[in-house]
């Protein structure tokens, strides 16, 4: 029996996605240093930067005020989440033409399992160039495509193909491809891990690959074993252990808001909690999840941060119930009169369907489910700020631009038993 053909995985990453979408609506931005995520004077962080802005050291997750200092000539854009969702859906549609196994890793990147599609789309390099061209034709956006025998290799190769390129790491060449790269090029290796590896004299992936698995495990535990696998080009550790397209449930869903100016106004603070509860509730319903644990995050002006959680007798996905519990946590723990810098609402401990409905008020629960489902539909079509509960109106704030919004293509509309 002949050996099984190696897997063929594509990683498709849209180039400067948020900026590129903004340029479609405002062509005057093209070629300029552009920062998406807020205005230069605000406390938020950069969601995306154009390649022209990156030359000045601007990058995502950087404070907006720092970006303004590094690149004072940059054009700062608040961003339009509804546009990004619309174009993410177009991207997903194109990818679906090439493989039934598509997983949107975020709003602007996806993995495709292309194993066994040669007869339909041609060999990997040819099909990648076809995908590249069809993406441009359908969305007017550029993308980079990495091809490998694993998710990890595909992701690393797409990063090396940027911008607007295609890179195929041939089967059997994974270790050779990875060896000269910096250890920070391995997905999951952040600054802290990079520093620890540098302290061990490990600068390149090849240095890492020469270490014994046992030594890495003794030093870093299970993550050490995952590192060893990744250094060989294998999918190892956490999210990389799952198959492309496999449905993986989140452990928690949260939203938070940082005020531009610290506030101790109780009405404003409670309104913000209502708005955050709406955003969290929407994502719960989008996934068909019911949460048993509600958590408050509260950060003061001096950056002192506290978290408080409450477990429910009955799991919920209703905005009003989330708000009721998080508001109680807030009022019991806030030092009244002390300015607040940040508020956050998190839900966790998920179940896939509601527990027994309150027999005394079943119609009330059902009315709320229908009303919120209708509100979600309007938000899908016209944006998050289209509709909201009255309590949250005064706490209205611009939706944060992030890579994993509600209604992520391919993961939305999963109507499970008991879902709204």
C-alpha atoms as one frame of an Amber mdcrd trajectory, in Angstrom:
protein
   0.000   0.000   0.000   1.592   3.324  -1.031   2.318   5.826   1.740  -0.259
   8.534   2.281   0.423  11.796   0.494   1.615  14.600   2.781  -0.943  17.111
   3.913  -1.229  20.369   2.006  -2.223  23.321   4.192  -2.678  26.905   2.985
  -2.495  29.899   5.293  -4.117  32.920   3.646  -3.367  36.251   5.323  -4.905
  39.470   4.042  -2.306  42.225   3.701  -2.850  45.173   6.075  -6.529  44.219
   6.029  -8.116  47.033   8.055  -6.052  49.685   6.267  -6.696  48.157   2.848
 -10.462  48.158   3.418 -10.321  51.801   4.507  -8.429  52.632   1.300 -11.250
  51.158  -0.784 -13.631  53.710   0.729 -11.100  56.562   0.776  -8.509  56.181
  -2.027  -6.688  59.300  -0.794  -5.222  57.128   1.996  -3.239  54.983  -0.440
   0.516  55.250  -0.003   0.204  57.282   3.197   1.147  56.230   6.714  -2.239
  55.202   8.139  -3.106  54.064  11.669  -6.445  52.354  12.357  -7.896  52.100
  15.852  -8.574  55.631  17.087  -7.274  59.160  17.168  -3.739  60.223  18.062
  -4.768  61.731  21.420  -6.773  58.724  22.657  -5.734  56.054  25.134  -6.512
  53.094  22.889  -4.109  50.932  20.950  -3.263  50.562  17.264  -5.396  47.926
  15.552  -3.508  48.092  12.257  -0.910  50.189  10.486  -0.147  50.615   6.810
   3.235  49.479   5.526   4.219  53.151   5.212   3.508  53.653   8.937   5.324
  50.454   9.914   8.539  51.879   8.503   8.466  54.322  11.426   8.124  51.521
  13.978   4.337  51.664  14.339   2.732  48.264  14.937  -0.499  46.752  16.211
  -1.165  46.785  19.981   1.025  49.888  20.362  -0.588  52.799  22.271  -2.047
  55.332  19.854  -0.172  58.149  21.570   3.141  56.315  21.059   2.301  55.805
  17.381   1.646  59.557  17.067   5.102  60.325  18.467   6.838  57.841  16.184
   4.935  58.955  13.092   3.406  62.432  13.606   2.486  62.701   9.925   0.288
  59.576  10.078  -3.426  59.708   9.306  -5.394  58.253  12.236  -8.680  56.476
  11.460 -11.272  55.281  13.977 -12.120  52.289  11.829 -15.376  50.726  10.649
 -15.980  47.232  12.093 -19.046  46.648   9.936 -16.935  47.116   6.800 -14.337
  44.647   8.037 -16.997  42.045   8.760 -18.469  42.564   5.287 -15.115  42.076
   3.568 -14.170  39.177   5.832 -17.327  37.440   4.626 -16.236  38.062   1.012
 -12.836  36.571   1.807 -14.491  33.511   3.330 -16.658  33.087   0.245 -13.601
  33.004  -2.037 -11.803  30.489   0.198 -14.844  28.205   0.153 -14.446  27.820
  -3.608 -11.120  26.049  -3.052 -11.748  23.738  -0.092 -14.645  22.661   2.132
 -12.222  22.674   5.076 -11.779  26.377   5.832 -11.105  27.856   9.238 -11.085
  31.603   9.809  -8.386  32.063  12.430  -9.370  35.717  12.666 -11.210  38.325
  10.633  -8.310  38.568   8.147  -6.595  35.175   8.068  -7.609  31.577   7.435
  -6.317  28.040   7.080  -7.416  25.746   4.243  -6.814  22.009   4.093  -6.048
  21.521   0.392  -5.005  17.876   0.701  -6.296  15.847  -2.240  -7.519  18.829
  -4.288  -4.881  18.519  -7.050  -7.295  17.074  -9.617  -9.745  19.908  -9.013
  -7.419  22.904  -8.603  -4.026  21.697  -9.780  -0.800  21.292  -7.776  -0.320
  23.496  -4.667   1.598  26.357  -6.261  -0.792  26.656  -9.189  -3.895  26.571
  -6.985  -2.346  29.141  -4.625  -1.778  31.547  -7.506  -5.366  30.963  -8.669
  -6.644  31.707  -5.190  -4.429  34.792  -5.036  -5.885  36.115  -8.294  -9.502
  35.294  -7.431  -9.155  37.031  -4.064  -7.975  40.204  -5.758 -10.756  40.034
  -8.342 -13.541  39.413  -5.819 -12.449  41.767  -3.014  -9.957  44.225  -4.581
  -7.660  43.283  -1.690  -4.211  41.706  -1.663  -3.320  38.609   0.295  -0.289
  36.457   1.013  -0.430  32.671   0.831   1.816  30.235   2.667   1.853  26.551
   1.749   3.161  23.718   3.899   2.551  20.275   5.323   1.347  21.768   8.622
  -0.472  24.821   9.884   2.711  26.057  11.478   4.759  25.913   8.282   1.923
  27.500   6.294   1.614  30.374   8.773   5.340  31.065   8.944   5.686  30.907
   5.160   2.785  33.327   4.571   4.514  35.817   6.877   7.680  35.480   4.803
   5.669  35.921   1.591   4.304  39.329   2.628   3.239  41.522   1.085   1.154
  40.082  -1.741   3.200  36.938  -2.309   3.046  33.143  -2.350   5.581  30.832
  -0.687   5.605  27.008  -0.742   7.813  25.029   1.617   8.240  21.670  -0.114
   7.554  18.481   1.866  10.719  17.339   3.618  12.249  20.843   3.621  10.518
  22.100   6.791  13.502  21.928   9.162  15.817  23.485   6.559  13.344  26.347
   6.029  12.946  27.034   9.738  16.566  26.644  10.885  17.881  30.161  10.015
  14.765  31.990  11.280  14.621  33.856  14.599  12.898  31.912  17.381  10.372
  34.776  17.555   9.135  33.680  14.120   7.608  30.574  15.716   3.896  31.207
  16.414   3.328  31.383  20.152   6.817  32.571  21.066   6.266  35.983  22.626
   8.740  38.459  24.055   9.012  36.714  27.438   9.702  33.288  25.921  12.081
  34.849  23.395  14.092  36.372  26.248  14.214  33.042  28.084  15.445  31.254
  24.973  18.041  33.957  24.280  19.283  33.561  27.856  19.877  29.874  27.016
  21.889  30.899  23.947  19.077  30.014  21.545  18.750  32.644  18.824  17.601
  30.654  15.791  15.044  27.915  15.294  17.901  25.610  14.319  19.456  26.150
  17.755  16.181  25.081  19.309  15.860  22.002  17.122  19.235  20.708  18.325
  18.110  20.570  21.964  16.812  17.374  23.532  13.058  17.254  24.079  13.667
  16.117  27.644  15.691  19.256  28.428  12.980  21.518  27.013  10.281  19.657
  28.932  12.202  19.948  32.214  12.610  23.682  31.705   9.227  24.628  30.195
   6.896  21.670  30.848   4.347  20.818  28.142   5.165  24.051  26.319   8.759
  22.786  26.022   7.534  19.673  24.192   5.410  21.865  21.920   8.457  24.034
  21.175  10.449  20.972  20.187   7.723  19.917  17.769   7.352  23.370  16.310
  11.090  23.638  15.706  10.691  20.641  13.362   7.719  22.221  11.593   5.041
  20.173  13.338   1.669  21.361  14.570   2.105  21.113  18.333   0.617  22.749
  21.384  -2.717  24.395  22.115  -4.688  25.555  19.100  -2.262  23.886  16.649
  -3.320  20.460  17.950  -6.734  20.678  16.281  -7.616  19.852  12.683  -8.421
  22.591  10.170 -12.123  23.324  10.337 -12.603  21.575  13.671 -15.092  23.418
  15.870 -13.233  24.582  18.986 -15.283  26.327  21.640 -13.835  29.401  23.350
 -13.051  29.212  27.058 -14.344  32.730  27.674 -15.930  35.717  25.901 -15.147
  39.244  27.043 -15.162  42.902  26.097 -13.566  45.858  27.841 -13.386  49.614
  27.465 -10.658  52.097  28.419 -11.899  55.629  29.041 -10.123  58.511  27.336
 -10.506  60.385  30.603 -10.826  58.616  33.972 -14.301  58.940  35.421 -16.078
  58.450  38.735 -19.523  59.240  37.332 -21.634  56.296  38.466 -24.234  56.740
  35.732 -21.598  56.695  33.025 -19.866  53.677  34.574 -23.092  51.681  34.789
 -23.992  52.627  31.218 -20.616  51.321  30.061 -21.254  48.041  31.883 -24.591
  47.751  30.083 -22.967  48.337  26.698 -20.257  45.772  27.435 -22.890  43.287
  28.590 -24.706  43.760  25.269 -21.533  43.063  23.319 -20.732  39.949  25.346
 -24.331  38.697  25.145 -24.297  39.081  21.368 -21.203  36.913  21.047 -22.719
  34.288  23.344 -25.822  34.087  21.162 -23.754  34.071  17.978 -21.966  30.952
  19.221 -24.972  29.346  20.885 -23.300  29.471  24.317 -24.880  29.929  27.740
 -22.548  31.216  30.486 -22.582  30.210  34.132 -19.843  32.599  35.286 -19.902
  36.400  35.000 -16.746  38.382  35.794 -16.061  42.088  36.292 -12.723  43.718
  35.509 -12.119  47.095  37.147  -8.980  49.212  36.755  -8.418  52.456  38.637
  -6.528  55.573  37.631  -3.345  54.292  39.295  -3.595  51.013  37.286  -4.664
  48.989  40.322  -6.793  46.218  38.804  -9.269  43.869  40.422 -11.452  41.067
  39.057 -14.559  39.688  40.731 -16.671  36.763  39.511 -20.091  35.320  40.264
 -21.450  31.877  39.336 -25.106  31.658  38.275 -27.644  29.026  39.258 -28.970
  29.100  35.680 -26.680  29.799  32.670 -27.568  32.782  30.496 -26.914  34.534
  27.206 -29.202  37.520  27.882 -27.698  41.013  28.009 -29.982  42.111  30.835
 -29.069  39.197  33.089 -25.338  39.632  32.438 -25.670  43.318  33.283 -27.674
  42.664  36.433 -24.934  40.465  37.881 -21.926  42.486  36.723 -23.531  45.706
  37.985 -23.964  44.118  41.402 -20.306  43.072  41.411 -19.309  46.595  40.453
 -21.343  48.350  43.137 -20.074  45.950  45.815 -16.413  46.412  44.883 -15.952
  49.915  43.481 -14.470  52.485  45.850 -17.139  55.095  45.350 -15.720  58.372
  44.075 -12.485  56.783  42.844 -11.834  57.493  39.133 -11.994  54.431  36.881
  -9.701  53.913  33.909 -11.079  50.648  32.497 -14.100  48.373  32.810 -14.472
  44.851  31.437 -17.127  42.133  31.358 -16.230  38.464  30.876 -18.324  35.300
  30.699 -17.054  31.723  30.990 -17.981  28.192  32.086 -20.119  27.649  28.996
 -22.938  25.219  28.327 -24.386  24.499  24.904 -28.016  24.978  25.903 -30.067
  26.670  28.606 -30.923  24.967  31.858 -34.580  24.564  32.865 -36.355  27.813
  32.117 -37.845  29.710  35.031 -41.325  28.181  35.246 -42.749  31.356  36.744
 -41.672  33.569  33.863 -41.108  31.458  30.726 -42.741  34.017  28.448 -40.455
  36.798  29.725 -37.365  34.759  28.851 -38.729  33.961  25.407 -39.631  37.591
  24.715 -36.099  38.678  25.589 -34.618  35.949  23.395 -36.706  37.074  20.409
 -36.031  40.774  20.986 -32.271  40.278  21.276 -32.189  37.980  18.246 -33.858
  40.772  16.247 -31.319  43.282  17.592 -28.459  40.964  16.595 -29.843  40.779
  13.071 -29.836  44.580  12.796 -26.267  44.746  14.122 -25.141  42.140  11.603
 -26.549  44.274   8.820 -25.827  47.825   9.961 -23.123  47.615  12.665 -22.819
  47.200  16.412 -23.962  50.721  17.303 -27.251  50.434  15.378 -29.367  49.449
  18.375 -28.944  49.072  22.122 -30.747  48.981  25.427 -31.560  52.351  26.971
 -29.345  51.829  30.027 -26.289  51.538  27.811 -26.968  54.501  25.544 -25.127
  57.057  27.676 -22.201  54.670  27.949 -21.975  54.336  24.205 -18.462  54.115
  22.848 -16.873  53.217  19.579 -16.626  49.484  19.032 -13.068  48.338  19.498
 -11.406  47.209  16.279 -10.171  43.683  16.854  -9.400  40.512  14.935 -12.098
  38.293  16.426 -15.436  40.097  16.253 -18.869  38.579  16.634 -20.151  36.856
  13.489 -16.713  35.675  12.349 -17.305  34.093   8.904 -17.661  30.338   9.057
 -18.297  30.410  12.796 -21.526  32.378  12.884 -25.096  31.228  12.685 -24.479
  27.930  14.469 -27.958  27.391  15.791 -27.550  24.786  18.465 -30.417  23.370
  20.488 -31.568  26.085  22.852 -29.769  28.873  20.970 -31.397  32.202  20.258
